[in-house]
Amino acid sequence: DENFCGRSHGSKQTVRKEEVPLVADKPYISVEPGDHTRFQLNVPLLRRNSRGASWEPGASIPFEEVHLALPGETATLMNTYLASGHHLVISPGIYDLEVPIHVTLPNIVVLCIGLATLRPSNGMAAILVDGGLPGVRIAGCLVEPIDQSSGTLVQWQRDLAPSSLRNTFDNPGHIHDLFVRVGGPDNQTSAKVMVQVDEDNVVGDNLWLWR
């Protein structure tokens, strides 16, 4: 009898759960079925009491509603697009952030591809999500501070309004495949908090936190 890791039961301590109470798969990019020259952002739907991956495309968002950030672009420009309702795809590269990438609207996707690296400075966060926003997805980013002393690197704030709690329960936020790396042989940095989630109803799906 083997578990999903291929090890027999009793060999090592393993947590196994037949169903996940609530989850949505990570957003991804695909080509439009009718036009292979056009891209779209797929946002998988929320699933309850499920197991395994879902191959349903979910919501398909045309790239006219997506801003593609390129290396060298400022966080200020990214925030301008986010504030106007665009989703954000950050292409591979290293981004030295002068301000946090700030999500202020519901149902926004921030998708880093190719382990795009976000480097905050001046002790600030790399990613900041306002509280009370249903359906926000943060995915695929690598956060690496460049200051010797940083505060909180990824922060999901809290909104105590009753309506906010109801909205996020029906449509929770997700953090997918988030990598945070602090310090190293050639990077003598520190941070008080890597990831701080103050909001209810936020699902963490694969977080790698290295110190």
Disulfide bonds with the S-S distance in Angstrom:
Cys112-Cys141 2.13
